[in-house]
């Protein structure tokens, strides 16, 4: 039986939607005073805007990096990781949000 995938969305559009609909509301709720920024940076056709439907078969999906002030990092990074692991929806636009990433320490998100 062939797996049916959701309609293709450009990776950067999916990542923006992931941040706006899932990640930012959690941060705003639980870390209201935390100043942060977010981005999708790194390697990959999705980062460069060259992704196609074929890109979905390797290292593609809703991702975001959260940046906080260095002085605040030690006090929040574990709590943010746990929050995201516990409270993120399991999918955005039909694409899973929970997956192991060998490039992320701990491979949680």
MOPAC internal coordinates of N, CA, C and O (Angstrom, degrees):
PM7 1SCF
backbone

  N    0.0000 0     0.00 0     0.00 0    0    0    0
  C    1.4469 1     0.00 0     0.00 0    1    0    0
  C    1.5315 1   108.88 1     0.00 0    2    1    0
  O    1.2310 1   120.20 1   -54.14 1    3    2    1
  N    1.3218 1   117.22 1   125.86 1    3    2    1
  C    1.4565 1   122.96 1  -178.70 1    5    3    2
  C    1.5280 1   110.44 1   -79.30 1    6    5    3
  O    1.2310 1   121.04 1   -45.83 1    7    6    5
  N    1.3406 1   115.62 1   134.17 1    7    6    5
  C    1.4629 1   121.65 1   177.95 1    9    7    6
  C    1.5251 1   109.47 1   -73.16 1   10    9    7
  O    1.2310 1   120.57 1   -47.36 1   11   10    9
  N    1.3240 1   116.52 1   132.64 1   11   10    9
  C    1.4523 1   121.73 1   177.00 1   13   11   10
  C    1.5143 1   108.97 1   -93.31 1   14   13   11
  O    1.2310 1   120.78 1   -57.47 1   15   14   13
  N    1.3048 1   116.11 1   122.53 1   15   14   13
  C    1.4543 1   121.76 1   179.33 1   17   15   14
  C    1.5225 1   109.79 1   -93.95 1   18   17   15
  O    1.2310 1   120.77 1   -28.64 1   19   18   17
  N    1.3281 1   116.12 1   151.36 1   19   18   17
  C    1.4698 1   118.89 1   175.24 1   21   19   18
  C    1.5230 1   110.03 1   -64.97 1   22   21   19
  O    1.2310 1   120.15 1   -13.90 1   23   22   21
  N    1.3158 1   117.32 1   166.10 1   23   22   21
  C    1.4672 1   120.03 1   177.63 1   25   23   22
  C    1.5271 1   110.93 1   -56.24 1   26   25   23
  O    1.2310 1   120.92 1   -36.34 1   27   26   25
  N    1.3134 1   115.85 1   143.66 1   27   26   25
  C    1.4625 1   121.01 1  -179.82 1   29   27   26
  C    1.5266 1   110.71 1   -67.02 1   30   29   27
  O    1.2310 1   121.41 1   -42.70 1   31   30   29
  N    1.3112 1   114.91 1   137.30 1   31   30   29
  C    1.4639 1   124.43 1   174.35 1   33   31   30
  C    1.5204 1   105.79 1  -128.88 1   34   33   31
  O    1.2310 1   119.87 1   -43.14 1   35   34   33
  N    1.3045 1   117.85 1   136.86 1   35   34   33
  C    1.4604 1   119.46 1   175.05 1   37   35   34
  C    1.5238 1   108.30 1   -56.05 1   38   37   35
  O    1.2310 1   120.90 1   -40.21 1   39   38   37
  N    1.3326 1   115.88 1   139.79 1   39   38   37
  C    1.4556 1   121.50 1  -175.04 1   41   39   38
  C    1.5210 1   114.34 1   -55.73 1   42   41   39
  O    1.2310 1   120.10 1   137.55 1   43   42   41
  N    1.3090 1   117.41 1   -42.45 1   43   42   41
  C    1.4685 1   119.34 1  -179.32 1   45   43   42
  C    1.5272 1   111.06 1   -67.07 1   46   45   43
  O    1.2310 1   119.93 1   144.53 1   47   46   45
  N    1.3177 1   117.73 1   -35.47 1   47   46   45
  C    1.4662 1   120.57 1   176.23 1   49   47   46
  C    1.5273 1   110.48 1   -66.19 1   50   49   47
  O    1.2310 1   120.71 1   139.64 1   51   50   49
  N    1.3182 1   116.25 1   -40.36 1   51   50   49
  C    1.4565 1   120.72 1   178.25 1   53   51   50
  C    1.5267 1   110.63 1   -65.32 1   54   53   51
  O    1.2310 1   120.23 1   137.71 1   55   54   53
  N    1.3204 1   117.17 1   -42.29 1   55   54   53
  C    1.4638 1   120.70 1   179.40 1   57   55   54
  C    1.5322 1   111.56 1   -65.58 1   58   57   55
  O    1.2310 1   120.58 1   141.34 1   59   58   57
  N    1.3126 1   116.49 1   -38.66 1   59   58   57
  C    1.4671 1   119.85 1   177.43 1   61   59   58
  C    1.5219 1   110.30 1   -64.52 1   62   61   59
  O    1.2310 1   120.71 1   137.09 1   63   62   61
  N    1.3034 1   116.25 1   -42.91 1   63   62   61
  C    1.4639 1   120.84 1   177.78 1   65   63   62
  C    1.5365 1   110.57 1   -63.66 1   66   65   63
  O    1.2310 1   120.40 1   137.28 1   67   66   65
  N    1.3191 1   116.84 1   -42.72 1   67   66   65
  C    1.4614 1   122.37 1   177.89 1   69   67   66
  C    1.5301 1   110.39 1   -57.15 1   70   69   67
  O    1.2310 1   120.35 1   131.44 1   71   70   69
  N    1.3216 1   116.93 1   -48.56 1   71   70   69
  C    1.4604 1   120.07 1   179.23 1   73   71   70
  C    1.5256 1   111.21 1   -63.45 1   74   73   71
  O    1.2310 1   120.12 1   129.06 1   75   74   73
  N    1.3236 1   117.37 1   -50.94 1   75   74   73
  C    1.4680 1   120.93 1  -175.01 1   77   75   74
  C    1.5250 1   113.89 1   -66.88 1   78   77   75
  O    1.2310 1   120.01 1   143.05 1   79   78   77
  N    1.3274 1   117.59 1   -36.95 1   79   78   77
  C    1.4620 1   120.84 1  -175.18 1   81   79   78
  C    1.5237 1   114.24 1   -93.54 1   82   81   79
  O    1.2310 1   120.01 1   156.53 1   83   82   81
  N    1.3223 1   117.59 1   -23.47 1   83   82   81
  C    1.4617 1   119.00 1  -173.43 1   85   83   82
  C    1.5317 1   113.34 1  -122.49 1   86   85   83
  O    1.2310 1   120.16 1   126.93 1   87   86   85
  N    1.3122 1   117.31 1   -53.07 1   87   86   85
  C    1.4640 1   120.56 1  -172.98 1   89   87   86
  C    1.5299 1   112.04 1   -74.91 1   90   89   87
  O    1.2310 1   120.11 1   127.42 1   91   90   89
  N    1.3145 1   117.39 1   -52.58 1   91   90   89
  C    1.4676 1   119.90 1  -176.61 1   93   91   90
  C    1.5336 1   112.99 1   -60.09 1   94   93   91
  O    1.2310 1   118.98 1   136.58 1   95   94   93
  N    1.3418 1   119.56 1   -43.42 1   95   94   93
  C    1.4740 1   117.70 1   178.01 1   97   95   94
  C    1.5281 1   112.75 1   -59.19 1   98   97   95
  O    1.2310 1   119.99 1   143.44 1   99   98   97
  N    1.3211 1   117.63 1   -36.56 1   99   98   97
  C    1.4684 1   119.85 1   177.81 1  101   99   98
  C    1.5167 1   110.94 1   -67.51 1  102  101   99
  O    1.2310 1   120.31 1   136.07 1  103  102  101
  N    1.3251 1   117.01 1   -43.93 1  103  102  101
  C    1.4636 1   119.89 1   177.94 1  105  103  102
  C    1.5223 1   111.13 1   -64.14 1  106  105  103
  O    1.2310 1   120.40 1   137.53 1  107  106  105
  N    1.3216 1   116.85 1   -42.47 1  107  106  105
  C    1.4678 1   119.79 1   179.34 1  109  107  106
  C    1.5227 1   111.79 1   -62.88 1  110  109  107
  O    1.2310 1   120.46 1   144.86 1  111  110  109
  N    1.3185 1   116.73 1   -35.14 1  111  110  109
  C    1.4598 1   121.24 1  -179.32 1  113  111  110
  C    1.5248 1   112.54 1   -75.70 1  114  113  111
  O    1.2310 1   120.28 1   134.67 1  115  114  113
  N    1.3130 1   117.07 1   -45.33 1  115  114  113
  C    1.4628 1   121.12 1  -172.65 1  117  115  114
  C    1.5278 1   114.20 1   -96.15 1  118  117  115
  O    1.2310 1   119.88 1   156.83 1  119  118  117
  N    1.3110 1   117.84 1   -23.17 1  119  118  117
  C    1.4606 1   122.11 1  -177.48 1  121  119  118
  C    1.5245 1   109.10 1  -132.56 1  122  121  119
  O    1.2310 1   121.06 1  -124.94 1  123  122  121
  N    1.2986 1   115.58 1    55.06 1  123  122  121
  C    1.4683 1   122.96 1  -172.25 1  125  123  122
  C    1.5285 1   113.08 1   -52.55 1  126  125  123
  O    1.2310 1   119.98 1   141.88 1  127  126  125
  N    1.3140 1   117.64 1   -38.12 1  127  126  125
  C    1.4669 1   121.15 1  -176.13 1  129  127  126
  C    1.5275 1   113.47 1   -90.32 1  130  129  127
  O    1.2310 1   119.79 1   176.21 1  131  130  129
  N    1.3081 1   118.01 1    -3.79 1  131  130  129
  C    1.4609 1   121.28 1  -176.06 1  133  131  130
  C    1.5223 1   110.76 1   -75.53 1  134  133  131
  O    1.2310 1   121.15 1   -59.81 1  135  134  133
  N    1.3153 1   115.40 1   120.19 1  135  134  133
  C    1.4661 1   120.04 1   172.73 1  137  135  134
  C    1.5132 1   107.31 1   -81.08 1  138  137  135
  O    1.2310 1   120.95 1   -49.64 1  139  138  137
  N    1.3140 1   115.78 1   130.36 1  139  138  137
  C    1.4629 1   119.54 1   179.83 1  141  139  138
  C    1.5182 1   109.75 1  -150.70 1  142  141  139
  O    1.2310 1   121.59 1   -14.17 1  143  142  141
  N    1.2982 1   114.57 1   165.83 1  143  142  141
  C    1.4575 1   121.36 1   169.37 1  145  143  142
  C    1.5166 1   106.89 1  -132.27 1  146  145  143
  O    1.2310 1   121.02 1   -14.69 1  147  146  145
  N    1.3075 1   115.65 1   165.31 1  147  146  145
  C    1.4583 1   120.35 1  -177.29 1  149  147  146
  C    1.5205 1   109.26 1  -138.93 1  150  149  147
  O    1.2310 1   121.12 1   -31.64 1  151  150  149
  N    1.3244 1   115.47 1   148.36 1  151  150  149
  C    1.4596 1   120.44 1   179.11 1  153  151  150
  C    1.5223 1   109.68 1  -158.20 1  154  153  151
  O    1.2310 1   121.42 1   -17.86 1  155  154  153
  N    1.2845 1   114.89 1   162.14 1  155  154  153
  C    1.4742 1   122.02 1   169.42 1  157  155  154
  C    1.5129 1   105.07 1  -118.43 1  158  157  155
  O    1.2310 1   121.22 1   -78.22 1  159  158  157
  N    1.3261 1   115.28 1   101.78 1  159  158  157
  C    1.4579 1   120.70 1  -179.87 1  161  159  158
  C    1.5178 1   108.72 1  -125.15 1  162  161  159
  O    1.2310 1   120.91 1   -16.94 1  163  162  161
  N    1.2919 1   115.86 1   163.06 1  163  162  161
  C    1.4531 1   120.38 1   178.82 1  165  163  162
  C    1.5087 1   110.82 1   132.54 1  166  165  163
  O    1.2310 1   121.73 1    20.78 1  167  166  165
  N    1.3299 1   114.30 1  -159.22 1  167  166  165
  C    1.4595 1   120.25 1  -179.91 1  169  167  166
  C    1.5138 1   109.04 1   -95.14 1  170  169  167
  O    1.2310 1   120.88 1   -22.42 1  171  170  169
  N    1.2832 1   115.93 1   157.58 1  171  170  169
  C    1.4538 1   119.78 1   173.38 1  173  171  170
  C    1.5072 1   112.88 1   130.83 1  174  173  171
  O    1.2310 1   121.98 1   -28.43 1  175  174  173
  N    1.3118 1   113.82 1   151.57 1  175  174  173
  C    1.4665 1   119.53 1  -179.32 1  177  175  174
  C    1.5139 1   111.58 1   -64.59 1  178  177  175
  O    1.2310 1   120.03 1   149.91 1  179  178  177
  N    1.3443 1   117.55 1   -30.09 1  179  178  177
  C    1.4599 1   119.64 1   179.75 1  181  179  178
  C    1.5232 1   111.21 1   -67.48 1  182  181  179
  O    1.2310 1   119.99 1   142.91 1  183  182  181
  N    1.3117 1   117.63 1   -37.09 1  183  182  181
  C    1.4676 1   121.16 1   179.54 1  185  183  182
  C    1.5306 1   110.22 1   -66.64 1  186  185  183
  O    1.2310 1   120.90 1   144.17 1  187  186  185
  N    1.3129 1   115.89 1   -35.83 1  187  186  185
  C    1.4695 1   120.85 1  -178.89 1  189  187  186
  C    1.5242 1   113.20 1   -86.97 1  190  189  187
  O    1.2310 1   120.60 1   172.17 1  191  190  189
  N    1.3474 1   116.46 1    -7.83 1  191  190  189
  C    1.4569 1   120.12 1  -179.98 1  193  191  190
  C    1.5143 1   114.09 1    84.08 1  194  193  191
  O    1.2310 1   120.08 1  -164.83 1  195  194  193
  N    1.3296 1   117.45 1    15.17 1  195  194  193
  C    1.4590 1   121.92 1  -178.96 1  197  195  194
  C    1.5285 1   112.76 1  -102.79 1  198  197  195
  O    1.2310 1   119.74 1  -170.55 1  199  198  197
  N    1.3116 1   118.11 1     9.45 1  199  198  197
  C    1.4558 1   120.32 1  -175.56 1  201  199  198
  C    1.5259 1   111.49 1   -72.22 1  202  201  199
  O    1.2310 1   122.05 1   -30.39 1  203  202  201
  N    1.3230 1   113.68 1   149.61 1  203  202  201
  C    1.4595 1   122.82 1   178.44 1  205  203  202
  C    1.5249 1   107.61 1  -131.75 1  206  205  203
  O    1.2310 1   120.39 1     0.39 1  207  206  205
  N    1.3096 1   116.87 1  -179.61 1  207  206  205
  C    1.4637 1   120.28 1   177.21 1  209  207  206
  C    1.5227 1   110.91 1   -54.97 1  210  209  207
  O    1.2310 1   119.77 1   144.55 1  211  210  209
  N    1.2994 1   118.04 1   -35.45 1  211  210  209
  C    1.4695 1   121.95 1  -179.78 1  213  211  210
  C    1.5291 1   111.18 1   -63.36 1  214  213  211
  O    1.2310 1   119.73 1   151.71 1  215  214  213
  N    1.3093 1   118.11 1   -28.29 1  215  214  213
  C    1.4622 1   122.04 1  -177.71 1  217  215  214
  C    1.5248 1   112.37 1   -62.03 1  218  217  215
  O    1.2310 1   120.34 1   158.31 1  219  218  217
  N    1.3208 1   116.95 1   -21.69 1  219  218  217
  C    1.4644 1   120.21 1  -177.39 1  221  219  218
  C    1.5208 1   113.18 1   -65.71 1  222  221  219
  O    1.2310 1   119.69 1   168.01 1  223  222  221
  N    1.3261 1   118.20 1   -11.99 1  223  222  221
  C    1.4594 1   119.29 1  -177.67 1  225  223  222
  C    1.5285 1   113.52 1   -89.12 1  226  225  223
  O    1.2310 1   119.54 1  -176.69 1  227  226  225
  N    1.3282 1   118.48 1     3.31 1  227  226  225
  C    1.4670 1   120.03 1  -179.94 1  229  227  226
  C    1.5290 1   111.64 1  -156.96 1  230  229  227
  O    1.2310 1   120.95 1   -57.79 1  231  230  229
  N    1.3196 1   115.78 1   122.21 1  231  230  229
  C    1.4735 1   124.02 1   171.81 1  233  231  230
  C    1.5282 1   113.54 1    43.76 1  234  233  231
  O    1.2310 1   120.87 1  -134.72 1  235  234  233
  N    1.3083 1   115.94 1    45.28 1  235  234  233
  C    1.4670 1   122.17 1  -178.03 1  237  235  234
  C    1.5227 1   107.53 1  -130.68 1  238  237  235
  O    1.2310 1   120.07 1   -38.08 1  239  238  237
  N    1.2932 1   117.47 1   141.92 1  239  238  237
  C    1.4505 1   120.82 1   176.32 1  241  239  238
  C    1.5137 1   111.20 1   153.91 1  242  241  239
  O    1.2310 1   120.44 1     2.43 1  243  242  241
  N    1.3189 1   116.76 1  -177.57 1  243  242  241
  C    1.4619 1   120.23 1  -178.41 1  245  243  242
  C    1.5205 1   111.12 1   -70.20 1  246  245  243
  O    1.2310 1   121.09 1   -63.28 1  247  246  245
  N    1.3145 1   115.52 1   116.72 1  247  246  245
  C    1.4641 1   122.31 1  -179.45 1  249  247  246
  C    1.5190 1   108.90 1  -142.77 1  250  249  247
  O    1.2310 1   121.53 1   -25.15 1  251  250  249
  N    1.3223 1   114.68 1   154.85 1  251  250  249
  C    1.4561 1   120.30 1   175.10 1  253  251  250
  C    1.5263 1   108.22 1  -157.01 1  254  253  251
  O    1.2310 1   120.82 1   -32.70 1  255  254  253
  N    1.3072 1   116.03 1   147.30 1  255  254  253
  C    1.4609 1   121.52 1   172.31 1  257  255  254
  C    1.5231 1   106.73 1  -107.63 1  258  257  255
  O    1.2310 1   121.16 1   -46.42 1  259  258  257
  N    1.3115 1   115.38 1   133.58 1  259  258  257
  C    1.4622 1   121.50 1   178.35 1  261  259  258
  C    1.5254 1   107.91 1  -104.90 1  262  261  259
  O    1.2310 1   120.62 1   -49.88 1  263  262  261
  N    1.3165 1   116.42 1   130.12 1  263  262  261
  C    1.4515 1   122.21 1   179.61 1  265  263  262
  C    1.5295 1   109.03 1  -113.83 1  266  265  263
  O    1.2310 1   121.02 1   -48.35 1  267  266  265
  N    1.3322 1   115.66 1   131.65 1  267  266  265
  C    1.4613 1   121.95 1   176.93 1  269  267  266
  C    1.5225 1   108.10 1  -128.09 1  270  269  267
  O    1.2310 1   120.79 1   -15.12 1  271  270  269
  N    1.3182 1   116.10 1   164.88 1  271  270  269
  C    1.4537 1   120.21 1   176.75 1  273  271  270
  C    1.5245 1   109.68 1   -59.30 1  274  273  271
  O    1.2310 1   120.83 1   -38.02 1  275  274  273
  N    1.3044 1   116.02 1   141.98 1  275  274  273
  C    1.4591 1   121.29 1  -178.76 1  277  275  274
  C    1.5311 1   111.89 1   -55.51 1  278  277  275
  O    1.2310 1   120.61 1   142.95 1  279  278  277
  N    1.3159 1   116.45 1   -37.05 1  279  278  277
  C    1.4683 1   120.39 1  -179.13 1  281  279  278
  C    1.5291 1   112.09 1   -65.69 1  282  281  279
  O    1.2310 1   119.97 1   155.09 1  283  282  281
  N    1.3169 1   117.66 1   -24.91 1  283  282  281
  C    1.4621 1   121.58 1  -177.77 1  285  283  282
  C    1.5214 1   113.48 1   -95.77 1  286  285  283
  O    1.2310 1   120.17 1   165.08 1  287  286  285
  N    1.3246 1   117.28 1   -14.92 1  287  286  285
  C    1.4590 1   121.26 1  -171.95 1  289  287  286
  C    1.5296 1   112.76 1   -54.81 1  290  289  287
  O    1.2310 1   120.15 1   126.79 1  291  290  289
  N    1.3312 1   117.32 1   -53.21 1  291  290  289
  C    1.4679 1   120.40 1  -177.08 1  293  291  290
  C    1.5223 1   112.19 1   -58.02 1  294  293  291
  O    1.2310 1   120.14 1   147.45 1  295  294  293
  N    1.3083 1   117.34 1   -32.55 1  295  294  293
  C    1.4557 1   120.77 1  -177.05 1  297  295  294
  C    1.5242 1   114.92 1   -82.67 1  298  297  295
  O    1.2310 1   119.81 1   165.78 1  299  298  297
  N    1.3376 1   117.96 1   -14.22 1  299  298  297
  C    1.4681 1   118.78 1  -174.46 1  301  299  298
  C    1.5242 1   116.10 1  -126.86 1  302  301  299
  O    1.2310 1   119.31 1   160.58 1  303  302  301
  N    1.3230 1   118.92 1   -19.42 1  303  302  301
  C    1.4659 1   118.34 1  -170.17 1  305  303  302
  C    1.5198 1   113.06 1   -62.34 1  306  305  303
  O    1.2310 1   119.85 1   138.79 1  307  306  305
  N    1.3105 1   117.89 1   -41.21 1  307  306  305
  C    1.4724 1   119.42 1   179.96 1  309  307  306
  C    1.5314 1   110.46 1   -68.43 1  310  309  307
  O    1.2310 1   120.25 1   138.10 1  311  310  309
  N    1.3146 1   117.14 1   -41.90 1  311  310  309
  C    1.4667 1   121.07 1  -179.41 1  313  311  310
  C    1.5361 1   110.81 1   -64.91 1  314  313  311
  O    1.2310 1   120.17 1   141.05 1  315  314  313
  N    1.3198 1   117.27 1   -38.95 1  315  314  313
  C    1.4699 1   120.14 1   178.23 1  317  315  314
  C    1.5221 1   109.96 1   -66.70 1  318  317  315
  O    1.2310 1   120.28 1   135.97 1  319  318  317
  N    1.3042 1   117.06 1   -44.03 1  319  318  317
  C    1.4698 1   120.45 1   178.99 1  321  319  318
  C    1.5255 1   110.85 1   -60.35 1  322  321  319
  O    1.2310 1   120.20 1   136.32 1  323  322  321
  N    1.3173 1   117.23 1   -43.68 1  323  322  321
  C    1.4653 1   120.83 1   178.59 1  325  323  322
  C    1.5248 1   111.10 1   -65.55 1  326  325  323
  O    1.2310 1   120.31 1   137.77 1  327  326  325
  N    1.3245 1   117.01 1   -42.23 1  327  326  325
  C    1.4597 1   121.00 1   178.18 1  329  327  326
  C    1.5166 1   110.84 1   -58.65 1  330  329  327
  O    1.2310 1   120.40 1   131.92 1  331  330  329
  N    1.3132 1   116.84 1   -48.08 1  331  330  329
  C    1.4587 1   120.52 1  -179.13 1  333  331  330
  C    1.5296 1   110.70 1   -64.51 1  334  333  331
  O    1.2310 1   120.34 1   138.81 1  335  334  333
  N    1.3188 1   116.96 1   -41.19 1  335  334  333
  C    1.4598 1   120.48 1   178.83 1  337  335  334
  C    1.5170 1   112.80 1   -63.18 1  338  337  335
  O    1.2310 1   120.77 1   145.83 1  339  338  337
  N    1.3413 1   116.13 1   -34.17 1  339  338  337
  C    1.4711 1   121.09 1  -177.12 1  341  339  338
  C    1.5271 1   113.86 1   -88.97 1  342  341  339
  O    1.2310 1   119.81 1   146.22 1  343  342  341
  N    1.3316 1   117.97 1   -33.78 1  343  342  341
  C    1.4606 1   120.28 1  -167.34 1  345  343  342
  C    1.5290 1   116.31 1  -113.99 1  346  345  343
  O    1.2310 1   119.65 1   167.65 1  347  346  345
  N    1.3110 1   118.27 1   -12.35 1  347  346  345
  C    1.4636 1   118.25 1   178.94 1  349  347  346
  C    1.5207 1   109.99 1   -63.18 1  350  349  347
  O    1.2310 1   120.36 1   -36.17 1  351  350  349
  N    1.3089 1   116.92 1   143.83 1  351  350  349
  C    1.4668 1   117.86 1   171.83 1  353  351  350
  C    1.5268 1   108.36 1   -63.47 1  354  353  351
  O    1.2310 1   120.59 1   -25.03 1  355  354  353
  N    1.3172 1   116.48 1   154.97 1  355  354  353
  C    1.4513 1   119.81 1  -178.23 1  357  355  354
  C    1.5228 1   112.83 1   -75.03 1  358  357  355
  O    1.2310 1   120.07 1   166.18 1  359  358  357
  N    1.3215 1   117.47 1   -13.82 1  359  358  357
  C    1.4650 1   120.08 1   179.16 1  361  359  358
  C    1.5252 1   110.44 1  -152.80 1  362  361  359
  O    1.2310 1   121.28 1   -28.32 1  363  362  361
  N    1.3021 1   115.16 1   151.68 1  363  362  361
  C    1.4670 1   124.39 1   171.22 1  365  363  362
  C    1.5230 1   105.61 1  -128.15 1  366  365  363
  O    1.2310 1   120.60 1   -54.51 1  367  366  365
  N    1.3041 1   116.46 1   125.49 1  367  366  365
  C    1.4751 1   122.21 1  -179.45 1  369  367  366
  C    1.5262 1   111.42 1    53.58 1  370  369  367
  O    1.2310 1   120.47 1  -149.49 1  371  370  369
  N    1.3341 1   116.71 1    30.51 1  371  370  369
  C    1.4517 1   121.33 1   178.73 1  373  371  370
  C    1.5183 1   114.87 1    86.14 1  374  373  371
  O    1.2310 1   119.67 1   177.74 1  375  374  373
  N    1.3247 1   118.23 1    -2.26 1  375  374  373
  C    1.4627 1   122.62 1  -179.89 1  377  375  374
  C    1.5229 1   110.02 1  -102.94 1  378  377  375
  O    1.2310 1   119.92 1   -45.00 1  379  378  377
  N    1.3467 1   117.76 1   135.00 1  379  378  377
  C    1.4588 1   120.81 1  -176.68 1  381  379  378
  C    1.5246 1   112.42 1   -63.61 1  382  381  379
  O    1.2310 1   121.28 1   -34.83 1  383  382  381
  N    1.3152 1   115.16 1   145.17 1  383  382  381
  C    1.4639 1   121.45 1   177.83 1  385  383  382
  C    1.5219 1   112.30 1  -105.10 1  386  385  383
  O    1.2310 1   120.04 1   165.15 1  387  386  385
  N    1.3081 1   117.54 1   -14.85 1  387  386  385
  C    1.4667 1   121.49 1  -179.10 1  389  387  386
  C    1.5204 1   108.86 1  -109.09 1  390  389  387
  O    1.2310 1   121.06 1   -67.50 1  391  390  389
  N    1.3235 1   115.58 1   112.50 1  391  390  389
  C    1.4514 1   120.06 1   178.13 1  393  391  390
  C    1.5123 1   108.63 1  -157.18 1  394  393  391
  O    1.2310 1   121.08 1   -25.82 1  395  394  393
  N    1.3164 1   115.54 1   154.18 1  395  394  393
  C    1.4572 1   120.53 1   178.43 1  397  395  394
  C    1.5193 1   109.01 1   -76.77 1  398  397  395
  O    1.2310 1   120.49 1   -45.53 1  399  398  397
  N    1.2946 1   116.67 1   134.47 1  399  398  397
  C    1.4604 1   122.44 1   177.70 1  401  399  398
  C    1.5126 1   107.34 1  -122.61 1  402  401  399
  O    1.2310 1   119.16 1   -66.53 1  403  402  401
  N    1.3187 1   119.21 1   113.47 1  403  402  401
  C    1.4561 1   120.34 1  -177.78 1  405  403  402
  C    1.5194 1   113.45 1   -65.16 1  406  405  403
  O    1.2310 1   119.99 1   168.03 1  407  406  405
  N    1.3415 1   117.63 1   -11.97 1  407  406  405
  C    1.4571 1   121.58 1  -179.98 1  409  407  406
  C    1.5237 1   112.50 1   -90.78 1  410  409  407
  O    1.2310 1   120.47 1   173.91 1  411  410  409
  N    1.3370 1   116.71 1    -6.09 1  411  410  409
  C    1.4627 1   120.50 1  -178.30 1  413  411  410
  C    1.5193 1   108.14 1  -108.61 1  414  413  411
  O    1.2310 1   120.76 1   -49.64 1  415  414  413
  N    1.3140 1   116.14 1   130.36 1  415  414  413
  C    1.4530 1   120.42 1   178.32 1  417  415  414
  C    1.5291 1   109.58 1   -57.54 1  418  417  415
  O    1.2310 1   120.55 1   -55.68 1  419  418  417
  N    1.3043 1   116.55 1   124.32 1  419  418  417
  C    1.4617 1   121.06 1  -179.26 1  421  419  418
  C    1.4977 1   112.89 1    90.88 1  422  421  419
  O    1.2310 1   119.35 1   158.48 1  423  422  421
  N    1.3249 1   118.85 1   -21.52 1  423  422  421
  C    1.4554 1   122.51 1   177.01 1  425  423  422
  C    1.5134 1   114.40 1    61.34 1  426  425  423
  O    1.2310 1   119.42 1  -151.82 1  427  426  425
  N    1.3325 1   118.71 1    28.18 1  427  426  425
  C    1.4606 1   121.33 1  -177.57 1  429  427  426
  C    1.5136 1   111.25 1   -78.35 1  430  429  427
  O    1.2310 1   119.95 1   130.36 1  431  430  429
  N    1.3020 1   117.70 1   -49.64 1  431  430  429
  C    1.4655 1   121.75 1  -176.79 1  433  431  430
  C    1.5020 1   110.19 1  -128.08 1  434  433  431
  O    1.2310 1   120.10 1   180.00 1  435  434  433

